[in-house]
């Protein structure tokens, strides 16, 4: 506690807060305690583990980029305009946050699958997303997009429009205002949104396994590999789980550093 | 100050203290419960057998827990209170006996063989195991690490084929999901799965399926609170009427 607050906290909040922290922390400690350290390196550097980790990092990066490209305009529209039915649109966009990922996977399947709503038209173009890495990225974007939109929309609303109005009154066009004023001001929100989206993509399992399938090097990301390894080699599954935890902690830690530097 | 806080906290503290008692109350009725852990592929048959069993035993409830056999074993190894365990393969039953958790020697009660599952209109026109080797076909198998995948690999090897699946799924359900949605053109699952899926998939028999026969063992679990009832349930599964339920669903005799 670096600063003293004028209004003290009720003392009793410490107990449930500490219990909550323990509830999250203990399972992580349990994973670390369960790791077979003597074989750890061998387990996480096996061919299939490295392939899965690499695939996870690549797809999560790709899906984060897609999330930024389509999520920023979405957040802008939601935060800066008003149109009839906006509340409904926002709810629908945020739906994947509360939807079980498996349901998201099914929805994607019946949309972009070979017999899906528009899957057949895609196939006419000569390509199919079935069982491809693209399907993995689509599943990740579906579940991760709301994280970016929520985070950025919040930042845009809190930031307000004052500086944009001033810039416009000085003659800046909408695009200039967006690039020179809105975006820099909302950057912390965008960064944390992007980090959340990346982290969510990295952990994505249900939609991927339902929509994309599971094939080494193509669609079997780290969470799928962990789930599969658990079947035959629990030690490898735990070792890989720890890798996923470490990567997630690193990503979040780096993002915090990045934010405070902004 | 502290006194006031304690008073405010009292209801919460009381709740905390009472919670375990309340939970215990919930489970404390006159009913006796036999808990049966069974492989997911046994769902329909064991639901039938459980209701038969309840009909014959007044005041007895059979609680069924279905899941992947390896999940179930690890739950039992971690202290889950199962009275009966029915596995979809001998390998997972061996894990249980390796820890000496069986109440008796496991007995085989059913067998299952593979069948090709295709969407009802069979878009890739699959009629034999050899057709699955066509690279243009979207083939979905179980991963070699899970029993149905090991069996798929076994029939392919016996037929001298190399299969290159487009996806290696975690479970039979995942394979069937890809077939019913038309995403995959063909998959290898058990005969019973094809029957259970009804009109959503079509089964294609192939002679090589006889090369890999999957055996289902059942046993009571050691330290069961209801060992007598558990024993009776196992006997029901092995009885003529139990076997009829299983063969009706497509299972083979042990």
Contacts between the chains, C-beta under 8 A, distances in Angstrom:
chain1	res1	chain2	res2	distance
A	11	B	5	6.9
A	12	B	5	6.3
A	12	B	8	7.5
A	12	B	9	6.0
A	109	B	181	5.2
A	109	B	183	6.3
A	110	B	181	7.0
A	113	B	181	5.5
A	113	B	182	6.8
A	113	B	183	4.9
A	114	B	138	7.7
A	114	B	181	8.0
A	114	B	182	5.4
A	114	B	183	5.4
A	115	B	181	6.7
A	115	B	182	3.7
A	115	B	183	7.6
A	130	B	138	6.2
A	130	B	166	7.4
A	130	B	183	5.3
A	130	B	184	7.8
A	131	B	138	6.5
A	131	B	166	4.1
A	131	B	167	5.1
A	131	B	183	7.6
A	131	B	184	8.0
A	209	B	169	7.6
A	209	B	170	6.6
A	209	B	174	6.5
A	210	B	174	7.8
A	210	B	177	6.7
A	212	B	167	7.9
A	213	B	140	6.9
A	213	B	166	6.6
A	213	B	167	3.0
A	213	B	168	7.9
A	213	B	169	6.7
A	213	B	178	6.6
A	213	B	183	7.9
A	214	B	143	6.8
A	214	B	167	5.6
A	214	B	168	5.6
A	214	B	169	5.7
A	214	B	170	6.6
A	214	B	174	7.7
A	215	B	165	7.1
A	215	B	166	6.5
A	215	B	167	5.2
A	215	B	168	5.8
A	216	B	168	7.6
A	219	B	167	6.7
A	220	B	168	7.7
A	224	B	170	7.7
A	227	B	170	6.2
A	228	B	143	5.5
A	228	B	145	5.7
A	228	B	146	7.8
A	228	B	170	6.1
A	229	B	145	7.6
A	230	B	70	7.9
A	231	B	68	7.4
A	231	B	70	5.4
A	231	B	143	7.7
A	231	B	145	4.8
A	231	B	146	5.5
A	231	B	170	7.7
A	232	B	145	4.5
A	234	B	74	7.5
